[in-house]
Amino acid sequence: MPEWLTIKTHEDRSTDDFVAFMCNEYQRAQHAPAPAIPVLVGNLPEAFARVDHGRWIADCSTGCGYAVMLGRNTSLFLCANCDVGWQRVTWPRSRTNIEIELLKRPHDIRAEPEPSTRNWVPGETLADLRTENADRGIF
């Protein structure tokens, strides 16, 4: 499948398991072992999934500036930049419909590696995306 036909996740860039990847990133950046992977995630800080340039990513909930391309079905995120530890990832309920609307947008062959028009943030509705598309003549 051509690269521009999907919204990217970690698995599109790496064969490494996402949680193992996060642990390795943490260890590399912090020069210390990653915190134990939590069994219960309900009380963890919340990191919200968003689409940035055609990639599902999450930003650290502390605002430290760290972000990572998410695994396709991940529920955990570990910041390699600060000491907040594990965070639970909150995906939008309308994830599939968000992707459908974003994938209607033409890709720009010159935009490497992802199309710059494919963005979505929590709080933006499907109606917002459809309006943005309609404003650009995309239906």
DACORUR-V323079 format. One line per field, one symbol per residue. ss: DSSP state (H for helix, E for strand, C for the rest). phi: phi as a letter, one per 30 degrees, with the letter a starting at -180 (. if undefined). psi: psi as a letter, one per 30 degrees, with the letter a starting at -180 (. if undefined). A space follows every 50 residues. Layout:
BEGIN
ss=???
phi=???
psi=???
END
This chain:
BEGIN
ss=CCHHHCCECHHHCCCCCHHHHHHHHHHHHHCCCCCCCCCCCCCCEEEEEE EECCEEEEECCCCCCCEEECCCCCCEEECCCCCCCEEEEECCCCHHHHHH HHHCCCCCCCCCCCCCCCCECCCCCHHHHHHHHHHCCCC
phi=.eedcbddbeddcacdedddeddddddddchadddedddccecdecccdb cbhibdbbceddidjdbbdddebdcbbbdccbcdidbccccddcedddde dddddddceddccbddccbabejdcddddddedddcicb
psi=kkefglkkleffflfkkeeeeeeeeeeeefhlkklkkkekfegllkkkkl kjhgkklkkkffgffklkkllegkflkkkgeagfakkkkjlkeheeeeee eeffkkljffjkflkffikklkfkleeeeeeeeefggk.
END
